Amino acid sequence: MAFERSFKKVDKKNAYSQLEKANLFVKEHKKYVNPKYRLVYHLMGEYGWINDPNGFIYFNGIYHCFYQHNPFNSCWGPTYWGHAISEDLVKWQYLPIALAPDSEYDKDGCFSGSAIEKDGKIYILYTGHVKKSDEEYMQTQCLAWSNDTINFIKYEGNPVIGLDKIPGGASKKDFRDPKVFKRGDKYYVLVASKDLNGKGQILFYESHNLIDWNFVNILFKSDIDREHILECPDFFSIDNKDVLIFSIQYIENNKVIRSETRYCTGLIDWNKGVFNLEYCDLIDYGTHFYAPQTTLGKNGCRVMIAWMDVWEREFPTHKLGHNWAGALILPREIYLKGNKLFFRPIKEIEKYRKNEQIFEGVLEGEHIRLPLEDNCFELDMTAEFFVDTEMNLELLSREDSGNDLIKLTFKYSFGVLELTVTIRDSVNNNENQSLLIDSLSSRLNLRLFMDKSSLEMFINEGEKVITKRVYPFKKYDLINISSQNACKVRLKKWNLQIT
């Protein structure tokens, strides 16, 4: 009880007025959102901008997902925490905004953080951001909690990890995105950081009560030979392996020029506070994936959600005046094979399948054409290659005379299977991306999810995943599949209807 009494609302009048203002603004303005590129089975904000998912947690039979949110505009700005809940990670219900930048230690933004259950309540650790100028800012770690999962109370002693607990040799500015978890009777938190030479690292802290934190060590230090920061760390254990996740921003002249997200498998030395790396790889090979968070789901599986955008790309719905920008991926289950992580779409999406279409046969110099009734669908295709060939799968808009196109080219040659993705739409302007799928297999499995302006592809049971945003002039109404030489194809397609 003493722990609970140590919390109170900070400047209650100001906190209430800022949250009230934001919630009222969204309620009054969401009718002005243009639905053209709005997603159907992905989480977005009701109005305005969203980026990183925060505080992703399965709590009392409900998934909670908070998110970085500017409720007043469709560009990045004053950072609040939006909040939505779901029973199945597909259909989401919006709750009132959870956190507002209303205190001295977070007045310029309630930046990213995570959630944990304690004493039957949700507790949040987040970064308070205070800006002195464009180049000078301060970041500290702050604590809040809720008795009803809707209204959140900030700890009166915030910040709980202040500048005085940043170790020597670490940046006093870039210190953010706490990931909290429990092991035994201790709480641990990972915090994104940079050293004084501009190289990314992850700091490791421990506590017995979520309030009093002690620095343990630098858990992980990057060996990338250029300026960057490791953001949004996440950690979990699966099948006797420890997994560390982080997103990387590559920086040049104080601007982000490229982003990616990696996972590392290995083991933590809990006595030394060091992560011993065994294997590292990209989580997603696409161009629109960042800042994932994971939680244990209702069946004990590890579930991941992430921002389906990145900082260095365009945000067309803002540019077009649609009054919204940003979305989160279709959540994915994580499983381990050896040292490698595999990712598959959550099983719950399957209950929304409608109007199944099936094709099975051998293609050789011919085309399969399937009509598309809607741009919210799932396609599951298995192809088996017998000889060197090139197979194409195209999503087309017949009405638009070829301006709109998503083309997947699978080239099988001398036992090597390669994929090239070509997107031609109102934004991407004939963008191409290629990657090696498998150097030893003649079999391909592809699960493709389209949701109006998003494309997610799970290749060979999730060994590789590609996430992209697409913005067609007209909706796609035709699937065209062809192969130069013989290959066997089995294909199933469903509309996805969220009612």
Secondary structure by P-SEA (a helix, b strand, c coil): ccccccccccaaaaaaaaaaaaaaaaaacccccccccccccbbbbccccccccccccccccbbbbbcccccccccccbbbbbbbbbccccbbbbccccccccccccccccccccccccccbbbbbbbbbbbcccccbbbbbbbbbbccccccccccccccccccccccccccccccbbbbbbcccbbbbbbbbcccccccbbbbbbbccccbbbbcccccccccccccccccccccccccbbbbbbbbbbbcccccccccccccccccccccccccccbbbbccccccccbbbbbbccccbbbbbbbccccccccccccccccbbbbbccbbbbbbcccbbbbbccccccccccbbbbbbcccccbbbbbbbccccbbbbbbbbbcccbbbbbbbbccccccccbbbbbbbbcccbbbbbbbbbcccccbbbbbbbccccccbbbbbbbbcccbbbbbcccccbbbbbbbbbcccccbbbbbbccbbbbbbbbbbbbcc
